[in-house]
């Protein structure tokens, strides 16, 4: 069961319980870098936030993260992210909030469908 909370995103943000196993995976610091998987905290029609689980040197506000897979249950959305905030910083245990740019029309529809279900 998700919980909705208010935030500066214009769309409702839906918190995802850790036990649901939702993840954000990407290669860092670039598509040829090391594969990392982080825990998805919440999702909305315009963004996500995830827990930083390990050191990500150079992760700053304004940085793009490309070729991201956002997985929750049997759904996977492919997207690029734009880092908007790090709370409090880019260290393990912190939160990264990012705008989401779905890769293609199927991913846009999957994000919209997911937002309606939760």
C-alpha positions in Angstrom: 0.0 0.0 0.0 1.4 3.4 -0.9 1.0 6.7 0.9 0.5 10.0 -0.9 2.4 13.1 0.3 2.6 16.7 -0.7 5.8 18.1 -2.3 7.0 20.7 -4.7 6.3 18.5 -7.6 3.0 19.5 -9.1 1.8 15.9 -9.2 0.9 13.7 -6.2 3.9 11.8 -5.0 3.3 8.2 -4.0 5.6 6.7 -1.4 6.5 3.1 -2.0 7.1 0.8 1.0 10.6 -0.8 1.0 9.2 -4.3 1.3 7.7 -3.9 -2.2 11.2 -4.1 -3.6 11.0 -1.3 -6.1 14.4 -0.3 -7.6 16.2 2.2 -9.7 19.1 0.8 -11.7 21.7 2.4 -13.9 25.4 2.4 -14.8 27.4 5.1 -13.0 29.1 7.5 -13.7 28.1 6.9 -17.3 26.5 4.1 -19.5 29.9 2.3 -19.5 30.3 2.6 -15.8 29.5 0.2 -12.9 25.9 -1.1 -12.6 24.2 0.1 -9.4 20.8 -0.6 -8.0 19.1 1.8 -5.5 15.8 1.5 -3.6 12.9 3.5 -5.1 11.3 5.7 -2.4 8.5 7.4 -4.3 7.2 8.1 -7.8 4.9 10.7 -9.4 4.0 11.6 -13.0 7.0 13.9 -13.2 9.7 12.5 -10.9 11.1 9.9 -8.5 13.2 9.8 -5.5 15.5 7.0 -4.4 17.8 6.1 -1.5 21.5 6.4 -2.3 23.0 3.0 -1.3 26.7 3.6 -2.1 29.1 6.4 -2.9 28.3 8.1 -6.2 31.2 10.6 -6.7 30.2 13.5 -8.8 26.5 13.1 -8.3 25.2 16.7 -8.0 22.1 18.7 -8.7 21.7 19.3 -12.4 23.4 16.0 -13.4 21.7 13.7 -15.9 21.6 10.0 -15.3 20.9 8.1 -18.6 19.5 4.7 -19.4 17.7 4.1 -16.1 15.4 1.2 -15.4 12.8 1.8 -12.7 11.3 -1.5 -11.6 8.3 -2.2 -9.4 6.7 -5.6 -9.4 6.4 -6.8 -13.0 6.6 -3.2 -14.4 9.8 -1.6 -15.7 10.0 1.9 -17.0 13.1 3.0 -19.0 14.0 6.7 -18.6 16.6 9.3 -18.2 16.7 11.3 -14.9 17.7 14.9 -14.1 18.9 15.2 -10.5 17.0 18.0 -8.7 18.0 17.6 -5.1 20.2 15.5 -2.8 19.0 15.3 0.8 21.3 16.1 2.5 24.1 15.1 0.0 25.2 12.3 -2.3 26.4 10.0 0.5 24.9 6.6 1.3 21.6 6.8 3.2 20.7 10.2 1.5 17.8 10.7 -0.9 18.1 11.7 -4.5 15.1 13.4 -6.2 15.0 13.6 -9.9 12.7 14.6 -12.8 11.9 11.6 -15.0 12.1 11.6 -18.8 10.6 8.3 -20.1 12.6 6.8 -23.0 9.7 6.2 -25.4 5.9 6.2 -25.8 5.6 2.8 -24.1 7.4 4.1 -21.1 5.3 7.2 -20.9 2.1 5.1 -21.0 3.6 2.7 -18.3 4.4 5.7 -16.1 0.9 7.1 -16.6 -0.7 3.7 -15.9 1.4 3.2 -12.8 0.4 6.6 -11.5 -3.3 5.8 -11.9 -2.9 2.4 -10.1 -1.1 3.6 -6.9 
